[in-house]
Amino acid sequence: MSGTELFATFLGSVALLLWGVRMVRTGMTRAFGTALRKAISTYARTRLGAFFAGICVTGILQSSTATAMLLASFAARRLIALPIALAVILGADVGSAIVAQAFSFDIKWLWTVLVVLGVLLFMSTEADRARGIARILIGLGFMLLALVHIGSASAPLRDSPLFRSLLTGLAGEPLLGFLAAIAVAWLVHSSLAIVLLVMSLAAGGALPLPLALALVLGANVGGALAPFLSLSGMAPAARRVPLGNLMMRAAVALPVLFLVKPIAGWLALLEPDPGRIAINFHTVFNLAVAVLFLPAVALVAKLADRLLPDLAQTAASTEPKHLDATVLDTPSEALGCAMRETLHMGDRVTEMLRQALVVFEKSDARLMKEVEKSDNAVDALHEAIKLYMVKVSKAEMTDEESRRYVEIITFTTNLEHVGDIIDKNLMELAAKKIKNRYAFSAEGLEEIRKFHGRVMDTMRLAFNVFATRDVALARRLLAEKATMRAAELAAADSHFARLREGRPESIETSAIHLDVMRDLKRINAHLTSVAYPILEVAGELRESRLREAAAERTANERPVTP
């Protein structure tokens, strides 16, 4: 095998290993994600129960990183106490080591069976759970196939002068190997994949044993670092779980790092196979961390609390509350988070619209400025939801999830437009009224109040339609659009009647009055649009009113035959 071919085979095998790990994780999350979350919440009530729950969940997910992200999500929503979450993560680390042990045995020939079964299952069904199981089988097959190719490439690598000189330099500097493994494990977000890679290279004689042990330590610390950095934008409560895991692993890994040479010598006396030594060392390391820190998880939790205290929350905070980055691999849950954040955004817009009427009633310039500032918060939430939805779209979605995705994107955009109408149009009209000291007539102000009240009712109904997707509510919401049109015409007739009477208040505020009514009607139209996709799916929308009207005219023009 030429050097170029060897290098390409090695890189391709590593990429296949990483992709296999990802397929197993995403397949398990999509097939059994809800069940796994329920299992953690059910059994993780004591330290010991939480520890064994972590072993089982990670044994299934094959990723302690995925388990850490899951626990961070729970901690962010205060669904699990931090000491219990740390006990689960200790079990997750041991579970990951057990998975690595399983892959170290001679079962690589199973890759053909797993891939064939997975492909047949995936192609023979459209069910989400069955396809998730198919992904798991294919991912496991890919992992075993990758280990076969990495093993076959290890011997030529061992004999390569360039590779041998590189390893000679690193063998005398275990700290460099440790740091390199941290960086790579963080980059690929999988300590399991790096440990399996080290096992294969060590088994083929391509890695000196002390360096292999240093790389295993680095992979463990890097695997804990990855979720901590991935959650950098989340609340401190979510980040304390991976921080605690990182502190516990680093507290054991750093002292052991300076003892890898004598440890390698002792282990070589017990086990001749370097690959088995690397895997056994990985297992013993995680068991040691668990034994040392399981009784002390409360102390680690207190330290994590001090290092990452809760941030002071203000009512005007523009930070999203419900966009959970840990469930992006599960589109159904991620879309649920986006829906809740959209309703949170809707609450902000509702308050803006309520305050807008007060501004017109009391000519309150200070409140007008607050409404304008609130639009900045609405814009920030809209941007956060939009970016979150872009991340959601990277996962494979069902047709139903795709429809919900479009509904959420469309409704958030419409809510952002409503905020802009309140800020850019209604508040500009209010500023004009305040500056010129205009006052609506009693009848005119009452008409605005009633019209505004109807729009507020429409907004509440629109949120219910968006949340429930109820066809009857959607039909009622759309019917309100015609009612609002009639109400606007009636209010305009009343206004023009006052103008004909020569009422001075009506004359000087005529333009403002009509523009306020027009903008409220525009807001109403944006809100009622949420009903269209729901009614379209239910088959309750006509294709085109124009086409229907044209058909009626054509039928009327035809001669009537006896």
N, C-alpha and C positions, 0 to 999 in steps of 0.2 A: 504494500500500500504506500503510495507516494505521500510526501509530507502534506501537500495540499488536500489530498483525499482524506488523510487521517484527521487533519484539523477540521474539515467540513463534517466528517462523520461524528467527531466528538461534539462539535457545536450543535449539530442537528439532534444528537441524542440527548444533550442537556435540555435543549428547547422542548423536545418531546416529553421528557420527564416533568418539566415544569407545567406543560400543557395538560399532561395526565393528572397531575395533582389538582390543577384548577378544575378540570372536568369532573373529578370526583366530588370536589367541594361544592360546585354549583349544582351538580346533579342531586346531591344529597340535600342541599338547601331547598331546591325546588320540589323535591319529592316528599321530604319529611321535615322541612323547616319548622312548620307550626308545631308538629309533634315533639320535636327536639326542644323547642322553647317551653312547651308545657311540661316536658320531663324535667327540665332544669328548675322551673318554678315549683314543681311538685316535690321533688326529692332533695333539692338543695336548701334544707332548713337547718341542718346542723353541720358542723365543720366536717365530720367524717362522711355524712351523707353527701355533702357538696363535693368532697374530694372524689368519691367514687362516681358521682354523677359526671364530673369533669372527665374522668377516665373513659367512661362509656360514650359520652358525646363526642369526644375527640377521636376515640377509636372508630366511630362511625364517620365523622366528618373528615378524618385524616388530616386535620390542620388545627394546631393549637392557636394559630393566628386567627382563624375563623371563629373559634370559640371565644377568644379574647374580644373580638369585635362584637360578638353576640352579647357577651356579658357587659360590655361597655354600653350597649344599647339599653339593657335592663337597668344598669346603674344610673344612666342619664334620666330615666323616667322613675327613679326611686322604687323600682320593683324588686330590688335585691340589695341587702346590706353589703357594704364594702368588704368586711371581713369574710362573709360567706362567699362573695364573688372571688376573692383571692384564694379561698380554699378550692373553689371550682377550677380556677386557673392552674393551681398546683396539680390537681388531678389531670387537667388537660395536657400539661407538659409530660406527665408520666404516660398518659394515653398515647401521645405522639411517639414516645420512645417505644412503646409496645408495638405500634404500627411499623416502626422502623425494624424492629426485631422480626416481625412477620415477613417483611420483604427481604431480609437477609438469608432466609432459607432457600433451598433449591426448588423454587416453584415458578421460575421464569418461563418454563415451557407452557404455562397456563395462558400466556398472553394471546395465543391464537384462539383458544376457546372463548375467552372473555370478549375479545373484539368481535368475533363472529356472532355471539349471542347478543351483544349490545347493538350491533348494526341491524340484525334481524328484528329485534324488539323495537328499535327506533323507527324502522321503516314500516312496521306492521300496525302501528297504532298512532292515534292523535291525542291520547289521554296524557295529561301533564305529568301525573305521577309515574306512569309507565315509561315515558320518555326521560324522566329524571333518573329512573333506575337504569335505563339504557346508557345514559351518560356516565353513570357510575361504573358500569361494566367496561365501557370503552376506555374510560380514564384509567382504570386499573390495568387493563391490557396495555395501554400506551406506557404506563410506568414500568411494567415488567419488560416490555420490548426495549425501552430506553436503557434499562440496566443491562440487558444482554449486550447492546452495542457499546455501552461505556466499558463493560468488562472486556470486550474484544479489542477495544482501542487502547486499553491500559498497558498491555505488554509493549506495543510499538512506542508508546509515549515514554515508557520506562527506559527504553534504549535510545531515545532521541537525545543527542548531545545538548541541544538548546534547552529542552525541558529539564534535563538532569542538572544543568548548570543553574537554572532558575531555582530548582528545589534545593540545591546545595546551599544557595544563599539564604533561602527561607528557613531551612532546617536549623541553622544556627541562630535564627531570630524568630522564636515562636510568637513574639508579640506582633510582628508584622503579619504573620499568617492569621493570627487571631483577629486583627483589625480588618484584614482583607475579607475574612469570612463574615464578619459583622456587616461590612458594606454590601457583599453579594447577597446575604440572606435578607437584608433590608430591601435591596433592589428587587429581588424576585418574590418577596413576601412569603417565603416558605423555608423554614428551617429544616423540615423533613426532606425536601428535595436536596438541600445542600449536604445533609448528613448521609443520605443514600449515595450521593455523588462521591463523597469522601470515602465511604465504605467500598465502593466499586474500584476506585483508584488505588486504595490501600491494598485491597485483595489482589489486584494485578501487579503489585509491587511498584507502582508508579509514585507512591508517597512514602517518605520516611515516617515511621510510626509516631515519633514525638510531634512532627508537624501535623499529622492526621488528627492527633488528639487536640492540638491547639485550634485546628480548623473546626472541630466538633464544638469546642467551647465557644468559638466565635459565632458559629451558626446558631447556637442556643441564645446567645445574647442578641444577635441580629434579629432572630425570630421574635424576641420580645420588643425590640426597638421598632419594628415595622408597624404594628398597630398603634403604638404610642404616637408616632409621627403622622400616621394616616388620619388620626383623630384630632389633629392640631387645631382644627376649626370648631370643634365641639365644646360643650360646656365642661368645666373642670370635673364634675361628677362622673362624666363618661371617661375622662382621661386617667382617672386615678387607678382604674383596674389595670390597664397595661403598664402604668408607671410602677405600681406595686410589683407586678411580675418582673419588670425590668430590674428593679432594685434587688429582688430576691435572687434572680439568676446571676446578676453581676457580682453580688456579694460573695457568691460561692466560686464563680468562674475566675475572678481576678487572682485570688490566692492560689488556686489550683493551677493556673496558667504557668506560674513559675516553678511548678513541680512536675511538668509533663515529662521531662527526660527520665527522672527516677521512676515515675509511675509507668511509663512505657516499658522500662526494663522489668518491673515487677509483673506487669500484665503479660509480657512475652513469655515468662516462665510458666504461666498458667494456660495460655492459649497460643498455638503456633500460627493461626491464621490472622493476619493483620486486619482483614476486613471484619472478622468477628470481634476482634479487640476494639475496633473503633465503635461498632454498634453497642457492644457491652459497656464501654466507657460512657457512651451517650445515655444509656439506661441508668447506670449507676449514678451519674451526675444528677439526673432529674429526680431519682429516688432520694438522693442526699438532700437536694433542695427541699423536697417535700417533707422529709423527716425533720429537718432543721426549722422550717418556717411554719408548718401546719399548726403547731401549738402557739405560734407568735403572730398569727395573721392580724389580730387586733392591734398589735403594736405597729405592724407595717401599715395598716389602714390609717392609724393616727399620723404617722409620718407622711403618708401620701396626702392626707387632709391638710397638713401644714405646708407642704410644698406646693399644693394646688388648692388654695382656698376658693370658696365660692365668690363669684363676682357679684358686686352690688347691682341689682336689677332695678331699672327705673321704668315708669309707666310709658315713657317715650322711647324705650329701647326699640331699635330697628332690627334686632337680631331675630331670625326665625326660631320658632319654638319646637317644631315638629319634624323638621327635615333630617331624618336619621340616616346618616351615611353608611351605617352598618348593615342595612337591609337592601342595598342597591342590587345585590345579586338575586333578590326575590321581588320581581316586578309588582306582584299583587300587593305586597306589604309596602313597598316604596310608593306606589300610587296612593295607598291609604294615607301615608304620611303627607304626601303632596296635597291630598284633599283636605286634610286637617289644617295644613298651613294656609291653604286657599281660604278656608272659612275664617281663619285668624286674620288674614288680609281683609276679608269681607267685613269683619267687625270694625277694623280701622276705617274703612270706607263708609260704613254705616254711621259711625260717630262723626265723621266729616260732614255727611249730609245732614245729620241732626243739628250740628252746630251752625251749618250754613243758614238755616231758617232763623236761628237766634240772632245771627249777625244782621239779617235784614230787618228783623223785628225791633232790635234795640240799637241798631247802627253802632255795633260794638267793634271798634277798630282793633282793639287788643285781641279779641277772639278771632277776628279775621286773619291776623298774622299767625295764630296758632293753627288755624285750618290750613293755611299755606304750608306751614312746616310739616303738618301731618301728611301732606302729599309726598314729601320726601321719604317718609317712613314707608308709605305704600309703594313707592317706586323701588325702594331697597328690597322689600319683601317680594315684589314681582320679579326682580332680577334674581334673587336667591332661588325662588321656585323655578324659574326658567332654567337656570344652570343645573339645578338638581334634576329636572326632567330630562335634560340633555344626557346626564349620566345614566338615568333610568333607561333611556332609549337604546343604550349600548347592549343591554341584556335582551335575550330573545323573549318576545311577548306573544301571547295568544291573541286571536282576533278581538276577543272581548277586552283584553288589557289594552290593546292598541286603540280601541274606541274610547276607553276611559282616558287614556293618555291625551287624545285629541280634545276631549271634553274639558279636561283640566287646563290644558294650555289655552284653549279658547276662552274659558270663563275667567282665568286670571288676567288675560289680556283685556277683556271687557271691563273687569273691575279696575284695572289700571287706567283705562279710558274714562271711566266714571270719576275716578279721583282727579284726573286732568280737567274734566269738565267743571268739577266743583272748584278746583284751584284756579284754573286759567280763565274760566268764563264767569261762573257765579260770583267768585270773590272780586273779579274785576268790576262787575256790575255793582256789587256792594260798595266797593271803594268809590265809585262814581256817585252813588246815592249819598254816602257819608260826606264826601267832599263838597257836594252841592247842597247839603242839608235838605234833601228831598224827603218827603213823607208820603207813603201810600195812603189812599183813601181807606176808610174802615172796611168797605166792601171789597176793595182790591186786595188788601192784606189778608182778609178772610179767604178769598179765592186762592191765593198763593198757599195759605196754610192747608186748605183742604186738598189742593193738588199735591203739595209736598207730602201730606199724610198718605195719600194713595200710593205715591212712589215709595215711601217707606214700607208700606204693606207689600208692595210688589217685590221689594228687596228681600224681605223676610221669606216670602213665598219662593223666590228664586233660589235662596240658599237651601231651602228644604228640598226643592226639585233637584238641585245639584247634588245634595248629600244622599237622597233616597232613590233618585232616578225613577220616581213613581210616575206612571203614564197619566193617571187621573190628575195628579197635581200639575203635571206639565201641560195638560189640556186646559186646565183652569188658568194657569199662568198666561198662556197664549191668548185666552179669551179676554184677559185683563187688558191686553194691548188695544183691542177694539174699543173697550170701555173707556180707556184713557184718551183715545182719540176723540170720542164723543164729549168727554168732560172738558178737553182742551177747547173744542169748538164752542161749547156752552159758555166757558169762562171768557173767551174772546168776544162773543156776542154781548155779554154783560159789560165788558170793558168798553166796547165801542158805544154801547148805549150811554154810558157815563160820559164819554167824550162828546156825544151829541148834546148831552145836557149842559155841557160847558163846565164840568167840575174841575176846578183849578188843580187839585192834587192829581187827578187822573191825567190831565193834560201834560203836566211837567214830568210825570213818571211813566208815561205811556210806553216809551221805548224800553225802559228797564223792565217794566211789568211784562211786556210781551216776550222779551228775551229770556227772562227768568222762566216763564212758562215753557218756552221752546227748549231751553236747556234741561229742564226737568223731564220733558217728554223724551229728549235724547237719552237721558240717563235710564228712563224706563225701557226704552228700546234695547239698550245694551243688556239690561237685566233679563228681559224676556227671551233673549236669544238663546239662553241656556236650555230652553224647552225644545228647540228645533231638532238637535241630534237625537234626543230621546224619543220624540214622536216619529222621527224618520225611521229609526230602527223598528219601532212598533208598527210601521206602515200606516200611520194616521195623517200623513201630510200629502196634500195634492201636489202633483209634479209642477204645475204652473197655473196660476190664476189667469194669466193672459191667454194661455192656450185654451183653457176651459171657456173663457169668455168668447174667444174667437169661434170655438166649436158651436156655442149657442147661437151666435149670429149667423153662422153658415146654415144651421138647422132651420132658423127662422126664415132664411131667404129661399129655401127649397120649396118648390110647389107641393101643395098637399094633394096626394093622390087618393081617390075614393077607395 
